[in-house]
Amino acid sequence: MVPSGQVTVAEQEGVVVAMMSTESGTDCSWIHHLYVHPDHVGRGAGKLLLQRALETLRPPIRLYTFQSNERAVGFYKHHGFRAIRGMSRWSR
């Protein structure tokens, strides 16, 4: 997924329920993908993956999300991210 980065998965009973790909750059770190299977949204897997990113990545940490994805926007705001360059690029 990200040749110079890392992929982390969250499992429940041996089944992957969420994944995150990250990359540490020279100016900032990136969360390229954070995906939770729809059947597992709201059960904490995304929060655990994001906490892992916050513990292991060098700040600032940036990501993109769709403005129309109100659930993701709320999730990232709740965890201290702020919108930069409109509502699709976020930083913490």
C-alpha positions, 0 to 999 in steps of 0.5 A: 500500500505504502512502500515507505510506510507501515500498515497496521490492522485491528483484528477481532477473533482472527478477522481483520475489522480495520486497517490503517496505513501511515508514513513518516515524512521529513516535514510531517507524518501521514495517515494515508488510509484508516478504514473500518469495516462497516459492521464494526464502525463505532466499536473502537477499532478506529480509535485504537488505530488512531491512538497507535498513530498518535503514539508512533508518528512524529507530529504534525500528523496529516490526513485527507478525508471527504467533506461529505463523510460527516462521521469521519470529520466528527471523528477526527475533530473529536481527536484533536485534528483541525481542518487546513486548506478547506475541509478535506485536509486535516492536521494535528 
